[in-house]
Amino acid sequence: MGYQSKRKRRRKRRRHDEDHSSSAPVIAKDPMAEVQSALKNPMLMKNPDTILAMQSVMGNEAVQRMIQRNTEKEQMQDQKEKAEDLISKERDLRLERYKAMSLMLDAVFPQDKMLPMMQMYKEIGFDPEKEMLAQIQEGKYPEYLPTGEDNIFTFDENKAEETGQIYFLSDEVKNDLLRMQMILMMVMPDDTDLIQIMDNPVVMVNDITNSILGVTGLENSTELEGVAGKLDMRLEELPPLARFLTEEQAKLMMDIEPGTFAIMLGDLLPPDQIEEITRAIQIFVKQLKMMVMKGHILKRPRWEEARRRGMFNKDSASFDQVITTLNTLPR
């Protein structure tokens, strides 16, 4: 009895469930609601049921036009994302190259030696801080200020932290600009006083032990007259560039690829100026290598001694004066 009553109870419960499910109302989807949802979210049009619902309301031709427009939008968005990704990757690569170049520039002109060198340049009439690259950062040439999403620079310090871009108004960038300006000063002198200096070779008078007795400066004088009264003096002539670089600095500078300068300058100067600078640096590096190979660039201790002897003095002897002085010495 107990077993049959259980079976009866199960059958009764199953009949109840069937009756309840058959009597439950079937909620039909509202085609208009589906159309409105699809208009808000075009991704729903990928669902065949949604398309059928839209066709029942709008007709097949209208739905196909919408699908076509959505496909074109997706393609355009995809192309835009790919372009942005490409720009981002190229910028990341340029950023890495810029950071590497910045380290090289810092090695050529270390921070602790920048101020003394800049002071030295000021003494001879050249002030890197007043030159064009530094003035760009101060906003004097707004047409050259970096703009655009593909630049490695940004004017927004917060954005710099988010994107990894370089904050253009930072002290680090200013120092990089000054270092490049000092190099361009040697590569492309455009100041009258500077051009005169670059036309004035360094001439040293050495004794038999190769100690420096005198060095030409920047203008005519008679400082070397009577410096030495020996017949065994030796005259050593060096290119004007020897005034501005030690051998150690020259070797470091030779490792900087000329095209690397375009990494920074490309966001600041017009293309024709970039090409001109790049060509000039290529020639400069070749000349620099030849000077180092021939020993025409002084090692730091000898460079420091030449400086002490008046290599940068405006009242010391020029090349012609040294020759005149030597020619008048007794034999």
URMOUR-V886902 format. One record per backbone hydrogen bond with DSSP energy under -1.0 kcal/mol. NH is the residue of the N-H (numbers start at 1). CO is the residue of the C=O. E is the energy in kcal/mol with one decimal. If there is no record, write none. Layout:
nh=(NH & NH)
co=(CO & CO)
e=(E & E)
This chain:
nh=(5 & 6 & 7 & 8 & 9 & 10 & 11 & 12 & 13 & 14 & 15 & 16 & 17 & 18 & 19 & 20 & 21 & 22 & 23 & 34 & 35 & 36 & 37 & 38 & 39 & 40 & 41 & 44 & 45 & 46 & 47 & 51 & 52 & 53 & 54 & 55 & 56 & 58 & 59 & 63 & 64 & 65 & 66 & 67 & 68 & 69 & 70 & 71 & 72 & 73 & 74 & 75 & 76 & 77 & 78 & 79 & 80 & 81 & 82 & 83 & 84 & 85 & 86 & 87 & 88 & 89 & 90 & 91 & 92 & 93 & 94 & 95 & 96 & 97 & 98 & 99 & 100 & 101 & 102 & 103 & 104 & 105 & 106 & 107 & 108 & 109 & 113 & 114 & 117 & 118 & 119 & 120 & 121 & 122 & 123 & 124 & 125 & 126 & 130 & 131 & 135 & 136 & 137 & 138 & 139 & 140 & 144 & 145 & 151 & 154 & 160 & 161 & 162 & 163 & 164 & 166 & 168 & 170 & 174 & 175 & 176 & 177 & 178 & 179 & 180 & 181 & 182 & 183 & 184 & 185 & 187 & 188 & 195 & 196 & 197 & 198 & 200 & 202 & 204 & 205 & 206 & 207 & 210 & 213 & 214 & 216 & 217 & 218 & 225 & 227 & 234 & 236 & 238 & 242 & 243 & 244 & 247 & 250 & 251 & 252 & 253 & 254 & 256 & 260 & 261 & 263 & 265 & 266 & 267 & 268 & 269 & 274 & 275 & 276 & 277 & 278 & 279 & 280 & 281 & 282 & 283 & 284 & 285 & 286 & 287 & 288 & 289 & 290 & 291 & 292 & 293 & 294 & 295 & 296 & 303 & 304 & 305 & 306 & 307 & 308 & 309 & 310 & 311 & 313 & 322 & 323 & 324 & 325 & 326 & 327 & 328 & 329)
co=(1 & 2 & 3 & 4 & 5 & 6 & 7 & 8 & 9 & 10 & 11 & 12 & 13 & 14 & 15 & 16 & 17 & 18 & 19 & 30 & 31 & 32 & 33 & 34 & 35 & 36 & 37 & 41 & 42 & 43 & 44 & 47 & 48 & 49 & 50 & 51 & 52 & 54 & 55 & 59 & 60 & 61 & 62 & 63 & 64 & 65 & 66 & 67 & 68 & 69 & 70 & 71 & 72 & 73 & 74 & 75 & 76 & 77 & 78 & 79 & 80 & 81 & 82 & 83 & 84 & 85 & 86 & 87 & 88 & 89 & 90 & 91 & 92 & 93 & 94 & 95 & 96 & 97 & 98 & 99 & 100 & 101 & 102 & 103 & 104 & 105 & 110 & 110 & 113 & 114 & 115 & 116 & 117 & 118 & 119 & 120 & 122 & 121 & 127 & 128 & 131 & 132 & 133 & 134 & 136 & 135 & 141 & 142 & 148 & 166 & 156 & 157 & 158 & 159 & 160 & 152 & 154 & 167 & 170 & 171 & 172 & 173 & 174 & 175 & 176 & 177 & 178 & 179 & 180 & 181 & 183 & 184 & 191 & 192 & 193 & 194 & 197 & 238 & 236 & 214 & 234 & 211 & 207 & 205 & 205 & 203 & 317 & 313 & 222 & 224 & 206 & 204 & 202 & 239 & 240 & 241 & 298 & 246 & 247 & 248 & 249 & 250 & 253 & 257 & 258 & 260 & 261 & 262 & 264 & 265 & 265 & 270 & 271 & 272 & 273 & 274 & 275 & 276 & 277 & 278 & 279 & 280 & 281 & 282 & 283 & 284 & 285 & 286 & 287 & 288 & 289 & 290 & 292 & 291 & 299 & 300 & 301 & 302 & 303 & 304 & 305 & 307 & 306 & 310 & 318 & 319 & 320 & 321 & 322 & 323 & 324 & 326)
e=(-2.5 & -1.5 & -1.8 & -2.6 & -2.3 & -2.2 & -2.6 & -2.9 & -2.2 & -2.4 & -2.5 & -2.0 & -2.1 & -2.3 & -2.6 & -2.2 & -2.5 & -2.3 & -1.4 & -2.1 & -2.4 & -2.5 & -2.4 & -2.4 & -2.2 & -1.5 & -2.2 & -2.4 & -1.6 & -1.5 & -2.1 & -2.0 & -2.3 & -2.2 & -2.5 & -2.6 & -1.8 & -3.7 & -1.3 & -1.8 & -2.5 & -2.0 & -2.0 & -2.6 & -2.3 & -2.5 & -2.6 & -2.2 & -2.3 & -2.5 & -2.5 & -2.3 & -2.6 & -2.7 & -2.5 & -2.5 & -2.5 & -2.5 & -2.2 & -2.5 & -2.7 & -2.3 & -2.4 & -2.6 & -2.4 & -2.4 & -2.7 & -2.7 & -2.5 & -2.1 & -2.4 & -2.8 & -2.1 & -2.2 & -2.7 & -2.6 & -2.0 & -2.5 & -2.8 & -1.8 & -1.8 & -2.7 & -2.2 & -1.6 & -1.9 & -2.8 & -1.6 & -1.0 & -1.9 & -2.9 & -2.5 & -2.1 & -2.5 & -2.3 & -1.9 & -1.1 & -1.4 & -2.9 & -1.9 & -1.3 & -2.1 & -2.2 & -1.2 & -1.1 & -1.5 & -2.3 & -2.3 & -1.1 & -1.2 & -2.1 & -2.0 & -1.4 & -1.6 & -3.1 & -1.9 & -3.5 & -2.5 & -1.7 & -2.0 & -2.5 & -2.0 & -2.6 & -2.3 & -2.4 & -2.5 & -2.3 & -2.1 & -1.7 & -3.0 & -2.0 & -2.1 & -3.4 & -3.0 & -2.0 & -2.0 & -2.5 & -1.6 & -2.2 & -3.3 & -2.8 & -3.2 & -2.1 & -2.1 & -3.8 & -1.3 & -2.3 & -2.0 & -2.3 & -1.5 & -2.2 & -3.3 & -2.9 & -3.8 & -2.1 & -2.1 & -1.7 & -2.6 & -2.5 & -2.4 & -1.7 & -2.6 & -2.0 & -1.5 & -1.9 & -1.3 & -1.6 & -2.5 & -2.0 & -1.5 & -2.0 & -2.9 & -1.9 & -2.5 & -1.9 & -2.6 & -2.7 & -2.4 & -2.2 & -2.5 & -2.2 & -2.0 & -2.4 & -2.9 & -1.7 & -2.3 & -2.7 & -2.4 & -1.8 & -2.4 & -2.5 & -2.4 & -2.0 & -1.1 & -3.0 & -2.8 & -3.1 & -1.8 & -2.5 & -2.4 & -2.3 & -1.9 & -1.5 & -1.9 & -1.2 & -2.2 & -2.2 & -2.4 & -2.6 & -2.7 & -2.5 & -1.3 & -1.0)
